[in-house]
Amino acid sequence: MNEENKKKLWSEILKVGDYLKDKLPNHPNHPKGRNSYAHVALEIKNKFKMSYKDLPDEQYYSVLDFLNFLKKNPN
């Protein structure tokens, strides 16, 4: 992914992470609370099988759509 798209996606990831802060359900592996930013990055990696930085530019809008999905469906 080109640098401009990486920066835009990172900004959106941070916004979703901010939104999900304190909204993720508790988990026994995270007794002090879950890191919403790590959650978003991991969910992207699980869905697309690679880091957002390594995705082709053609998937930019797919990642944005997925970020909107995560925002509406915290898990």
N, C-alpha and C positions, 0 to 999 in steps of 0.2 A: 504494500500500500504506500502511496506517496506521502511525503511528510505533511502536506496540508491536510489530507484526509485523516492521518493518524492523530494530528492535533485536534481536529474537530471531534473525532470519535472519543478521544481521551476526555475532552470537555464534557461530552454527553455522558460518558461513563461516570464522571465525577458527579454530575447532576443527579443521575439515577442513584448513585451511592448515597448522596446526601438525602435524597427522598426516602430511601429504604432504611436509613439509620433509625434504629429502635423499632422497626416494623417487622424485622425478620423473626420468625418463631424461635423460641429457645431451643437449644440443642445440648445434650449432655457432654459433647466434646468441646463445647465453648461455654464454660461456666461463667465467664466474665462478660459474655455477650458476643454476638457475631459481628465480624467486620464486613460491613455492607459493600465496601469497595472491592475487597477480595472476592466476595460472593459474586458480584457482577462480572468481574474479570474471569473467574472460574466458570461461570455459566456460559460466557461467550466461548471460552476454550472448549467446554464440553459440547456445545451445540455445533460449532464450526470446525472442531478438531485441530485448532491452532489459535495462537494468540491473535488478538485483533490487529497487531502490528504486522503480522505475517500474511494476512488475508489479501487477496487481490482487490484492486480498486472496484471491480465489478460487484463486490459484495458489500460495499459501503452502505447502501440503502437497506439491504437485508439485515445488517447489524443494527441499524437505527430502528427498524421495525422490531427486532428482537429486544432491544432496550426498552421500547414502549411496552412490549409484552411483559418484561420483567417488572416494570414499574407497576403494572396493573395486577400482577400475579406474584407477590412476594412469597417465597417458600423457604 
